[in-house]
């Protein structure tokens, strides 16, 4: 979603600044940098996102939305097109030190609210009534959950905030690339009738595995590590052991599939799995039309919400 919004803002003539903590060596930041290459998007990495945002504003300047797009701070050496027009705070609902003008809450459809308890008794960082602060709710992985569950989520959200806009999204696979050659591009059909081991250290491995099963593999196995886990030599040995078991069982050499985030965390160590084929799956966020709510209507709504707060700024 961060990439989707940054791409849309940049293509609309607004230079965004993405603020991210940079877990595990900045795997997500590296992926964003590659995907947004060539666009006027800046990515700031650091735990103190208020401080690092301030440093970027001083270096590049910014557009003041209250003064009809005049530049309220000018710096030397950077063109006007690089002046920051918006900041995107990744994973920032509970980031109280930065005031936000628009809150988009992503809900993982495969996990939802769990037992509705707060950490550490459950998965929630805040009570569900925190959705009252949200401007938009996006139910992610909506393609992987039953229709009744979608209705239940909508009902729960409406009970908290009746007219809160709700959008559905999914991760749409596009292609693979070999971890030894990021410029290689292989079609999704490359896995048809093959044996696959999904190796991941992401927040929602179940969605990754379910998505792989839809691509026509003969058999899909998985090894799941904690989110942002950095692969070590002992992990490579564990993966090799599982691959050996699969090869013995099926009589053919299996392929290893990782996500882009896993690749960007430490691409070199994945090459140690040679001679097994190791590929990274590339995917992008895609809106699922629902009751007139589409990707285009999402952009329109965000623009309207911002124009309401900053007349003439969009």
Secondary structure, 3 states (H helix, E strand, C coil): CHHHHHHHHHHCCCEEEEEECCHHHCHHHHHHHHHCCCCCCEEEECCCHHHHHHHHHHHHCEECHHHCCCEEECCCCCCHHHCEEEEEECCCCCCCCCCCCCCEEEEECCCCCCCCCECCCCCECCCHHHHHHCCEEEEECHHHCCHHHHHHHHHHHHHHCCCCEEEEEEEEEEEEEECCEEEEEECHHHHCCCEEEEEECCCCHHHHHHHHHCCCCCEEEEEECCCCCCCCHHHHHHHHHHHHHHHHHHCCCCEEEEEHHHHHHCHHHHHHHCCCCEEEEEEEEEEECECCECHHHHHHHHHHHHHHHCCCCC
